[in-house]
């Protein structure tokens, strides 16, 4: 409800953030409104002493706001800069309010390290540029430097929180001098810790992709296929597109074609659709 009413996301965008349909999310928001109304829960700014007990929910909202802005679920643009900037501002406010909170440091680090790549995600022609092909000389080194300091701070807490682990994964990418020099084994190890701490289907999907890049496309495809029965991923375009890429690498062309077609059906971002259509054309040729 916070994402919808305070952050300005549409119900469809909120639903996509939680991997549920717009109708399901609309029903959830309606139930939440009724609960607040019937219980007479007042709106008030919490005192400072209540912030630590409330911070997990706030961090989750800011993180979902950022991910929705980083890659817009629908529309003509790859990203929504308004949401990205808003989430970064909110993360900095939280850092000011709770300077010793490791999870706050981890979230701010994650946003900084990921957003440092913004200038290289699109080519001059407006087409999507994958991480493997981005010009790292144009990554924001100041943001990366700030993020590295924050992630090290966040990782000092034992055990580290989920935002610290996600930021650590982003840091491995940020510090690798090239795609080929990326330590995929370390990334898989970090995902292993993250899956144990936060068993999200999206985290499991990202881990499967990392396995494929560390151990080869056959291993990655096997890890992805193990997620096929996960209902929350049934309409998630990135599962289909990841399968398509590994199938393409394995020269299983007909299966890759079907997977790319599925990913196209599920994707509503025009930039990503153009990329998928191009890859589909390549396997068809």
Secondary structure as UniProt FT lines:
FT   HELIX           2..5
FT   HELIX           11..17
FT   TURN            18..19
FT   HELIX           22..39
FT   HELIX           48..50
FT   HELIX           51..70
FT   STRAND          74..75
FT   HELIX           81..97
FT   TURN            99..100
FT   HELIX           102..115
FT   TURN            116..117
FT   HELIX           118..120
FT   TURN            124..125
FT   HELIX           131..133
FT   HELIX           136..138
FT   HELIX           141..155
FT   HELIX           162..175
FT   TURN            180..181
FT   HELIX           184..197
FT   HELIX           201..215
FT   HELIX           217..225
FT   TURN            226..229
FT   HELIX           231..233
FT   TURN            234..235
FT   HELIX           237..249
FT   TURN            250..251
FT   HELIX           253..266
FT   STRAND          268..269
FT   HELIX           270..284
//
